[in-house]
Amino acid sequence: QVQLVESGGGLVQPGGSLRLSCAASGSRFSIYDLGWYRQAPGKERELVAVSASDSSTNYADSVKGRFTISRDNAKNTVNLQMNSLKPEDTAVYYCNAHRVLAVGRQVDYWGQGTQVTVSS
C-alpha cells in the first residue's frame, strides 16, 4: 500500500511558477513509476509527467520545456516544478504511483489532488 498526499497548489498569474510536492508513505517507493496527472473541468484526466523507477522521465508535449518532475527515493517524495504557467494549465493535479505486478496486472495509487489555477 502507498498513500500519497499532494501540496503546493494555488492561484498564480500567467507566466508564474508553482512547485507541487507529493509525499508518500509505504514501503519500496523506489520501485514505482511516479507521475503527475491533471484534470480540468469537463475534460478527462491526462498525464503531465512521469518519473519511472529507472529514473527516466517523460512529459506531455504541452508542458515540455516548462515543467520538471523530480523524485527523491530517500525522502519518498516526487515534485513537479511548473514554470511559465498558462491559463490552460488550470486543473486539479494528482500524484500517482504505478507498478506493473505481472503481465496484465498493475496497481495504481492516487493522491487526493491539489488545485492549480492560472489567472490574472
N, C-alpha and C positions, 0 to 999 in steps of 0.2 A: 504494500500500500504506500502511496505517495500523496501527501497533502500539499497543496500549492496555495500560496497567498500572494496576491499582487499588490503593489503600491506604486505611487508616483504619478497617477493620472491627475488631470486637472484642466483648467482653461488656459489657453495660450494664444497669443496673436499669431497671425500668419508670418512665417519666417522665423518663428521662435523655436525653442528646443524644450524637450522633456526627456526625462530618463525614467523608464519603468523598471521596477525590480520585482522579482518573483523569488520568494523564499520557499524552500521545500523541506518537508520533514519526511523521514522514512529512510530506508537503507538503500545502498547501492545506487546512489544518484547518478554516478558516472556512466552507468550502462544505458541510460535513457537518452533518446533524442529529445531535445528540449526546443520548444517552439513558441512563438508568439502568433496568435491569430487575432483577427478583429472582425467585428460585425457592426455594420452601420444599419440604421433603421430601414426596414424594408428590403434589406439585402441579406444574402447568405454569408455565413462565416467564411472568411478566407485566410489563407496562410500569409503571414507577413514575413517571417524569417524563421529559420531553423538552425540550431547548432546540434549536429549529430554527435553520437557517442564517440566517433573517431575525430571529433573536433572540426570537421569540415562544416562549412556554413553555406546557406542558400537563402536567397531573398526574392521576394516578389519583384517583378520588373518595376512596379510603381514606386518602390521605396529604395531601389538600388542607388547607392551613392549618397543617400540621406540618412538611412538607418543603419545601426550597427548592433548586432547581437553578440553577447559575450557571456561566458559561463565560468563559474568558479566551483569546481567539484569539491574542493576542500571546505568551502563555506555553504555548499548546497544552494547556490543562487544562480539565476540567469537574468541578465539585464538586457534592456533594449534602449539604446541611445537614439533619440529621434531628433534630427536637425532639419532645418529648412521646412518646417511643418506647413502643410497646406490645409485649407478647409476640407478637402476631400479625405484627409486623414482622420477626420472626426468619426469616432466609433467607440464601442466598448472593446477593450483589448483583453485577451485571455491568454494566460500562460498554459502550456500543455507539456505533458511528459508522455512520451510514446515509446513502446518497446514491442518488438516482434518476439513472441514466445516460441512459435513454431510455424510451419507452413500453414497459412490460413488462420492463424491465431495471433492476436495482438491485443495490447491493453493500452488504454488512454486514460490519463488523469487530467482534470481541468481545475483551474482556479475559478474564483467567483467573478472575476472580471473587474476592470477599472476603466472609468470613463475618461476619454480624451476628447476635448472639444477645442477645435481650432477656429477662432473667430475674432474679428476686430470689434 
